[in-house]
């Protein structure tokens, strides 16, 4: 299995928040990545980012299918449900701007989904 190095980072610069997650190369289903920027959520970013990562990660690795793309698709659906729940909890009824990338490196294949103005590329 190929390994894509990705450091866990979290920072705030000029009203922007970025947090990245990776589970490392130890999984047979592939390596899962998640990066999220929540520029409109001062003070609540960590808990929301962690909850979204946990949902994506746990749903992906607990899915019984051997089809990694299907597992990623189910994990993304579950993550979208969590985002909808979080939006309803807020007084304005939305999460504001959310820029995110979820990616799966499986052998020589890269599957990803993005939201907002996020981009992904290979170097």
Order of alpha helices (4+ residues) and beta strands (2+ residues): beta-beta-beta-alpha-alpha-beta-beta
